Amino acid sequence: MQVTVLGEALMDCLQQADGQLKPLQGGSPFNLARACALQGVQTHYLNPLSNDAFGDALRASLERDGVGLPQLTSKMPTSLAVVQVVNGQPSYGFYREGIADRDYAVQGILSQLTDMTPGVLHTGSLLLIPPEHLKVLAVVQGAKALGWTISMDINMRPSVAPDLPAYVHAVKLLSQEADWLKASDEDLAVLGFASINLANAGALSTHFPNASRIALTCGGDGAWLQVDKHAAQASVPKVDVTDTVGAGDTFWGNCLADWTTTHAPGGPAPERVAYTLRKAMQAAAINCTRLGCQPPNAAELNNALR
């Protein structure tokens, strides 16, 4: 089963100790696409990439990691994010107007999905911010009618939204379309679900009743995963952390990769959920030992799991 990704691709301009900015490739869906492909999953990225130098670099990275490239190129510039990292935790400021990855039409995306064998369509993150969420909603609803499974990473960025209540409403609306859904404890706090944590994460099914697979990540405290009512919880593997940029993208990308790879180990449902969670947590931990988002490939991950 293939994973097809709708979402932003941008340059994370990481602030250095001397105040200079170092551009690194990023964007949550872009990162996830690479994480999936590096595990051997047939993966496609849908959004247009710019014909500027940054767009060329993003395109080259997707191709290198085995991700199918978008059909369209945009004359608009690549989106930028300014990233400050304090105690290993990133904070973001985004430049999202008049940029390449938003230069798409709903019908054009649906036309591409129609020509593909239905698989998993992943979206979320910055495309959930109004008014862009309306285009995403139309794509998701059209994709579901075509037989696609919808994956969503809420990945909220409240500092970017000019109208936070409208943003929260949009995310709650779109999350009801998700078959598989990931949220962080920070996402839940913005949505008004701050009382939910790893100890009572099963309550997420009340808020996202249409999602059969749900993940909750809580930074250094660990993560929780539920698949068809079977749940597991895991702590974070011990590694020397460089930064946490792309950790959640790597985590969820490896969940999707595990679920869509036919040769993945089987077993009773509870053990299977625990295995998927352990694998995703290990992949995210490896990513955290590297600067920016650099997900492990299959060989690196399998070696770490031994």
C-alpha positions in Angstrom: 0.0 0.0 0.0 1.4 3.4 -0.9 1.5 6.6 1.2 0.7 9.8 -0.7 1.4 13.1 1.1 -0.3 16.5 0.9 1.4 19.3 2.9 4.1 21.8 3.2 7.8 21.6 2.1 9.9 24.5 3.3 13.3 25.5 4.5 13.9 25.6 8.3 16.2 28.5 8.9 17.9 27.4 12.1 19.3 30.1 14.3 22.9 29.6 15.2 24.7 30.7 18.4 26.1 33.7 16.6 22.6 34.7 15.3 23.2 33.5 11.7 20.5 31.4 10.1 21.4 28.0 8.6 18.8 26.7 6.1 17.7 23.1 6.6 15.0 21.2 4.6 11.8 20.7 6.5 8.0 20.9 6.7 6.2 18.2 8.7 4.6 16.4 5.7 7.8 16.6 3.6 9.7 15.1 6.6 7.1 12.3 6.9 7.3 11.5 3.2 11.0 11.0 3.5 10.6 8.9 6.7 8.2 6.6 4.9 10.2 6.2 1.8 13.4 5.5 3.7 11.6 2.4 5.2 10.9 1.1 1.7 7.3 2.3 1.4 6.1 3.5 -2.0 5.6 7.2 -1.3 4.5 10.2 -3.3 4.6 13.9 -2.5 1.8 15.9 -4.2 2.3 19.7 -3.6 4.1 21.8 -6.1 7.8 22.6 -5.4 9.3 26.0 -6.3 11.6 26.4 -9.3 13.9 28.4 -7.0 17.2 27.0 -5.5 15.5 25.8 -2.3 12.8 24.1 -4.4 15.5 22.3 -6.4 17.2 21.2 -3.2 13.9 19.9 -1.7 13.2 18.0 -4.9 16.6 16.4 -4.9 16.2 15.2 -1.4 12.8 13.6 -2.1 14.3 11.9 -5.1 17.3 10.7 -3.2 15.2 9.2 -0.5 12.9 7.4 -3.0 9.8 9.7 -2.8 7.8 10.1 -6.0 8.0 13.7 -7.1 5.0 16.1 -7.6 3.7 16.7 -11.2 3.8 20.5 -10.9 6.5 23.1 -10.4 5.6 26.5 -9.1 7.0 29.9 -9.9 6.2 31.0 -6.4 9.1 30.9 -3.8 9.7 28.2 -1.3 8.2 28.8 2.1 10.6 29.6 5.0 10.5 28.9 8.7 12.8 30.6 11.2 13.6 28.1 14.0 15.0 28.8 17.4 16.1 25.9 19.5 16.2 26.3 23.3 17.2 23.3 25.4 16.7 21.1 22.4 13.1 22.2 21.8 12.3 24.2 18.6 10.0 27.2 18.2 8.9 28.4 14.8 8.1 31.5 12.9 6.7 30.9 9.4 6.5 32.8 6.0 3.5 31.2 4.3 1.9 33.7 1.9 2.4 33.4 -1.8 4.5 30.3 -1.6 4.9 27.2 -3.8 3.4 24.4 -1.7 0.0 26.3 -1.5 0.0 26.8 -5.3 -2.3 23.9 -6.1 -5.9 23.3 -7.1 -8.3 20.8 -5.4 -9.4 19.3 -8.7 -5.8 18.9 -9.8 -4.9 16.9 -6.6 -8.0 14.8 -6.9 -7.2 14.0 -10.5 -3.9 12.7 -9.5 -5.4 10.6 -6.7 -8.0 9.2 -9.2 -5.2 7.9 -11.4 -3.5 6.1 -8.4 -4.4 2.9 -6.7 -6.0 4.0 -3.4 -3.7 3.8 -0.4 -3.0 6.2 2.5 -3.4 10.0 2.0 -1.5 11.8 4.7 -2.0 15.5 5.5 -2.1 18.0 8.4 0.2 20.6 9.9 0.2 24.1 8.3 -2.4 23.2 5.7 -5.0 23.0 8.4 -4.8 26.7 9.1 -7.7 28.7 7.6 -8.5 29.4 4.9 -6.2 26.6 3.4 -8.1 24.1 5.4 -11.1 24.4 3.1 -9.0 23.1 0.2 -7.7 20.3 2.3 -11.2 19.4 3.4 -12.3 19.2 -0.2 -9.4 17.0 -1.1 -9.8 14.7 1.9 -13.5 14.2 1.3 -12.9 13.6 -2.4 -10.1 11.1 -1.6 -12.3 9.2 0.9 -14.9 8.8 -1.8 -12.2 7.3 -4.0 -11.3 4.7 -1.3 -8.3 6.4 0.3 -7.5 6.0 4.0 -6.9 9.4 5.6 -3.9 9.9 7.9 -3.5 13.2 9.7 -0.9 14.8 12.0 -2.6 17.7 13.8 0.8 19.3 14.5 -0.6 22.7 15.5 1.3 26.0 15.1 -0.9 28.5 17.0 1.7 31.3 16.6 1.1 31.3 12.8 -2.7 31.6 12.9 -4.1 35.1 12.8 -7.4 33.8 14.3 -6.8 31.1 16.9 -10.4 30.1 17.5 -11.0 29.7 13.8 -7.9 27.6 13.6 -9.0 25.4 16.4 -12.4 25.0 14.8 -10.8 24.0 11.5 -8.6 21.4 13.1 -11.5 19.9 15.0 -13.5 19.8 11.7 -10.8 18.2 9.7 -9.8 15.7 12.4 -13.2 14.1 12.1 -12.2 13.0 8.6 -9.1 11.2 9.8 -9.0 7.4 9.9 -5.5 7.5 11.4 -4.6 10.4 13.6 -1.6 11.7 15.5 -1.5 14.5 18.1 1.0 15.7 20.7 0.3 16.9 24.2 0.9 20.4 23.0 -1.7 20.0 20.2 -4.2 18.8 22.8 -3.6 21.8 25.0 -4.4 24.2 22.1 -7.5 22.2 21.2 -8.8 22.5 24.8 -8.0 18.8 25.8 -5.2 19.6 28.2 -6.5 17.1 30.8 -5.6 14.2 28.5 -2.2 12.6 29.0 -0.5 9.2 28.7 -2.4 7.9 31.7 -5.9 8.5 30.3 -5.1 8.7 26.5 -8.0 6.4 25.7 -10.2 9.4 26.2 -9.0 10.6 22.8 -11.5 8.2 21.2 -14.2 10.4 22.5 -12.9 13.4 20.7 -11.8 11.6 17.6 -14.5 8.9 17.2 -13.9 8.3 13.5 -10.2 7.5 13.9 -9.4 3.7 14.3 -5.7 4.4 14.9 -4.6 7.2 17.2 -1.2 8.2 18.5 -0.3 10.6 21.3 3.2 11.9 21.7 4.4 13.6 24.9 7.9 14.6 24.1 10.4 13.2 26.6 7.6 11.5 28.6 6.9 8.9 25.9 4.1 8.0 23.6 0.8 6.1 23.4 -0.6 4.2 20.4 -4.1 2.7 19.9 -5.0 0.5 17.0 -8.6 -0.9 16.8 -9.0 -0.6 20.6 -5.7 -2.3 21.4 -3.3 0.2 23.0 0.3 0.4 24.1 2.6 2.9 25.8 6.3 3.3 25.6 9.1 5.5 27.1 11.6 7.4 25.0 14.8 5.4 24.1 17.9 6.9 25.7 20.1 8.8 23.2 22.3 11.8 23.1 19.9 14.4 21.7 21.1 17.0 19.2 17.6 18.5 18.6 14.1 17.2 18.3 13.3 18.8 14.9 11.2 16.3 12.9 10.9 13.7 15.7 7.1 13.6 15.5 7.2 13.4 11.7 9.7 10.5 11.9 7.6 8.8 14.6 4.3 9.0 12.6 6.0 8.2 9.3 7.4 5.0 10.7 3.9 4.1 12.1 2.5 4.5 8.6 5.4 2.6 7.1 4.9 -0.3 9.5 1.2 -0.4 8.7 1.6 -0.3 5.0 4.5 -2.7 4.6 3.1 -6.2 3.9 6.3 -8.0 5.1 6.0 -6.4 8.6 6.0 -9.0 11.4 2.5 -10.2 12.4 1.3 -11.5 15.8 -1.6 -11.0 18.1 -3.0 -7.5 18.0 -1.7 -6.2 21.4 1.8 -7.3 20.7 1.6 -5.9 17.2 0.7 -2.4 18.5 3.6 -2.5 21.0 5.9 -3.5 18.2 4.8 -0.7 16.0 5.2 1.8 18.8 8.6 0.6 19.8 9.8 0.8 16.2 8.4 4.3 15.7 9.9 5.5 19.0 13.3 4.1 18.0 13.2 5.8 14.6 12.3 9.2 16.3 15.2 8.7 18.8 17.7 8.1 16.0 16.5 11.3 14.3 17.0 13.2 17.5 20.7 12.4 17.5 21.0 14.3 14.2 20.8 18.0 13.2 17.4 18.8 11.7 15.1 16.1 10.4 17.2 13.2 9.2 15.1 10.0 9.6 16.8 6.6 9.6 16.7 4.2 6.7 15.4 0.7 7.2 18.9 -0.8 7.8 19.7 1.8 10.4 16.4 1.3 12.2 16.6 -2.5 12.1 20.1 -2.5 13.5 19.0 -0.2 16.4 16.1 -2.5 17.2 18.3 -5.6 17.7 
